[in-house]
Amino acid sequence: MSEASSNFGAPGIAERLSVLRTPQPGVTPPIKSAPKRMRLEVLIGVVVVLAGITMALFLSGGSSSPATGGVPATISLKVDVPNSRLMAGEAFIAIAVDSGNFPPSLVAGDTVRVVVTPSNDGSGSVRSLKETTVVQSVMPPADMGTQFVVTVRAPESLATAIAASGPLHLSIVKGDSQ
């Protein structure tokens, strides 16, 4: 039995390999131009790099959002308070406070007392911390947040009491508000 008949009329392996090895008369293999291909790849690379630079400049272009028409996305109520340098044993403490847990008239420079509540596991009690603190800044909630961030200047020991607490409440005890 011949090799061609065993493959149901298809050419055998030897015939297929001979076609690949011998050039056919009148047919020239396509010649790819390496310089043209390289120029095309370089052009695509340059376009990608320029698009990346343009996108980076566009995204970091400014502090205003195009949807708000030039209005800053976040309004900071930070006021530079005189004597904002820390003394020994003091710290700036950031407190996340829900709306309604502090007076709406709270501004930088106010003296406040912190009231701590039990943590989520039920440990602790509601108590007013004896130390008074001075408000350094009040930041409104971020786009997806619901809590204000009030930065206070207080004794370092207050940081652990605040961190171990549940929701916090602030009350103005004597204010220097303008």
C-alpha positions in Angstrom: 0.0 0.0 0.0 1.4 3.4 -0.9 1.7 6.3 1.5 -0.7 8.4 -0.5 -3.5 5.8 -0.4 -3.2 5.4 3.4 -4.0 9.1 3.9 -7.1 9.0 1.7 -5.7 11.0 -1.2 -3.7 13.5 0.9 -0.1 14.0 0.1 2.4 12.2 2.2 4.9 13.6 4.6 7.8 13.4 2.1 5.8 15.3 -0.5 4.9 18.0 1.9 8.4 18.5 3.0 9.7 18.6 -0.5 7.4 21.4 -1.3 8.7 23.4 1.6 12.4 22.7 0.6 12.4 23.5 -3.1 11.5 26.9 -4.4 8.6 26.9 -6.9 9.3 28.4 -10.3 7.5 31.8 -10.8 6.6 32.2 -7.1 8.8 34.5 -5.1 8.5 34.5 -1.3 7.3 37.8 0.2 10.1 39.9 1.5 9.3 41.9 4.6 11.0 45.2 4.9 12.6 45.4 8.3 13.1 49.2 8.2 9.4 49.9 7.4 8.3 47.5 10.2 10.7 49.1 12.6 9.5 52.6 11.7 5.9 51.5 12.3 6.8 50.1 15.8 8.7 53.3 16.7 5.7 55.4 15.6 3.3 53.4 17.6 5.6 53.7 20.7 5.9 57.4 20.3 2.1 57.8 20.1 1.6 55.7 23.2 4.2 57.6 25.2 2.7 61.0 24.1 -0.8 59.8 25.0 0.4 58.7 28.5 2.1 62.1 29.1 -1.0 63.9 28.0 -3.2 61.8 30.3 -0.9 62.3 33.2 -1.0 66.1 32.7 -4.7 66.1 32.3 -5.3 64.1 35.5 -2.9 66.1 37.6 -3.8 69.4 35.9 -5.3 71.3 38.8 -7.2 71.2 42.1 -10.6 71.9 40.6 -12.9 69.3 39.2 -14.3 69.8 35.7 -17.8 68.8 37.0 -17.8 71.6 39.5 -16.8 74.4 37.1 -13.7 75.4 38.9 -14.9 75.1 42.5 -12.5 73.1 44.7 -13.8 69.6 45.5 -12.9 69.9 49.2 -13.2 72.9 51.4 -10.8 73.1 54.2 -11.7 75.0 57.4 -8.1 75.0 58.6 -7.0 78.2 60.3 -3.5 78.8 61.3 -3.6 79.2 65.0 -0.9 81.2 66.7 1.4 79.1 68.9 0.7 76.0 66.9 4.1 74.5 67.8 3.9 71.6 70.2 5.2 71.6 73.7 6.8 68.6 75.4 4.1 66.0 76.1 1.6 67.4 73.6 0.4 65.9 70.3 -1.9 66.8 67.4 -4.7 64.2 67.5 -7.1 63.6 64.6 -10.6 62.8 65.8 -13.2 61.4 63.5 -16.5 62.9 64.7 -20.0 62.2 63.3 -22.2 65.1 62.3 -24.3 66.1 65.4 -21.6 65.0 67.9 -20.1 68.5 68.0 -21.4 72.0 67.9 -21.8 73.2 64.3 -20.1 76.5 65.2 -16.9 74.7 66.1 -13.9 76.4 64.5 -10.1 76.4 64.9 -9.0 78.0 68.1 -12.0 76.8 70.2 -11.2 75.0 73.5 -13.2 71.7 73.7 -13.7 68.8 76.0 -13.8 65.3 74.6 -16.5 62.9 75.8 -15.7 59.2 75.1 -18.3 56.4 74.8 -18.0 52.6 75.2 -16.3 50.9 72.3 -18.0 48.5 70.0 -17.3 45.5 72.2 -19.0 47.2 75.1 -15.9 47.9 77.2 -15.5 51.3 78.8 -18.0 53.9 80.0 -19.3 57.3 79.0 -17.1 59.8 80.6 -15.7 63.3 79.9 -11.9 63.5 79.7 -10.5 66.0 82.2 -8.0 67.4 79.7 -9.1 70.3 77.6 -8.0 70.5 74.0 -7.6 73.3 71.4 -9.0 72.7 68.0 -6.4 73.2 65.2 -8.6 72.4 62.2 -12.0 71.1 61.1 -12.2 69.1 57.9 -15.6 68.2 56.3 -16.3 64.6 55.3 -14.6 63.3 52.1 -16.7 62.4 49.1 -17.6 59.0 50.3 -17.3 59.6 54.1 -19.7 60.8 56.7 -17.4 61.9 59.5 -15.7 65.2 60.1 -12.0 65.2 61.1 -11.2 67.5 63.9 -7.6 67.9 64.7 -6.9 69.0 68.3 -3.8 69.9 70.3 -3.8 67.9 73.5 -1.7 66.0 76.0 -0.2 62.8 74.5 -2.0 60.6 77.0 -5.4 61.7 75.5 -4.5 59.8 72.3 -4.9 56.3 73.8 -8.2 57.2 75.6 -9.6 58.5 72.2 -8.3 55.4 70.3 -9.9 53.0 72.8 -13.3 54.8 72.6 -16.4 54.3 70.6 -18.1 57.4 69.0 -16.7 60.6 70.3 -18.5 63.9 71.2 -17.0 67.3 71.5 -18.3 70.2 73.5 -17.0 73.8 73.5 -16.0 74.8 77.1 -14.6 78.2 76.3 -14.2 79.5 72.8 -12.0 82.1 71.1 -14.1 81.9 68.0 -14.2 84.9 65.8 
